[in-house]
Amino acid sequence: MGTGGRVSIFSMSSRTIFQVLEATAARYGEATALVQPYTEDAERRFRTWTWNQYKQAAEEIAAGLRRLGLGKGDIVAINSE
């Protein structure tokens, strides 16, 4: 039985999202992970991110949040377009 009296029908991994990202970056490295559209000079363009770049960006964001005083267990909301 799950928490709060609910029955869980899914088996949950104990890995964190970052652990999954780490493993994926180790496996796929320079392969394309994301294609991000953006507009520059009124022209639609695309930026491609590899798995290694995606992991590095996540590490930089985490470092910035730690610098602001956030730690394990703190709740963060992300507002993104």
N, C-alpha and C positions, 0 to 999 in steps of 0.2 A: 504494500500500500504506500502511496506517495505521501507527501506532506499535506497537512490540513485535511486529512480524511479522503483525499482524492486518490484514485488508482491511476498509476502511470502506465501507459501502454507503450511508451518508448524507452529504450535503454539509452541513458545519457552518458557520454564520455566524460571523464574527469579532466580532459585537456582543456586549457583555456583557449580563447580565440587566438591569442598571440602564439601559443605553442603550435597550433595548427598552421599559422602563418609561417613560423620558423621552419617547420617540417616541409611545407610546400616550397618555400624559398630554397631550402637545401636541395630539394629534389629537382625543381624546375629552373632555378637560378635566373638566367638571362632570357627565358621564354616570356612572352607577353602575358601580363597579368590583368592589366586594365587599359582601356582606351577611353580617354577623357576628352569630351568635346569642350571647346571654348571658342570665344569670338575675339578676333584681333583685327583692328582696322576694318570693321564691318564685314569681315570674312570668317566663315566657319572653318575652324581648324581642329586638329586632334592631336593630343599628346599621348604617347604610348609609354606605359610604365612596365618594367620587368618585375618579376617576383622579388628580386633582390632590392630594387628601388622602392617597391611597395613596403617591404620589411624595414628598410632604412627610414622611410617617412614615418612609419608607425613608431619606431624607436625615438625619432626626433620629437614627435608629438608627445610621447610618454615622458621624455626628459623635460619638456616644457611644462607639462602638467605637474611633475614632481617639483620642479623649480617654483611653481606657484603654491606649493604646499599640499597638493593632493597626494594621497597615499592609498595603499591597498584597502579595499572596502568602501572607499568614497564613491559617491554616485556622481556621474558626469552626464550631462545632456549635450548632444551634438546637433547643431542647427546647420543643415547643409542644403544646397540647392541641387 
